[in-house]
Amino acid sequence: MTAANDSFLHAMHVTALWGAGVAAIGTVVVFLFLPGRTPPEPGPRERESEPANAVGR
């Protein structure tokens, strides 16, 4: 019975390490190909719609 338990635990450790490796690769891919973006500049219509006396914005 101990051989079966040892085999099971070994397989779980190997699977957990592979899962961690896949997650790490996914994190690297996300940081390389999905960079942060700055918000777009407001267009002329959006600027005109703001009240002239808006204080504290």
Beta strands, then each sheet from edge to edge (+ up, - down):
end
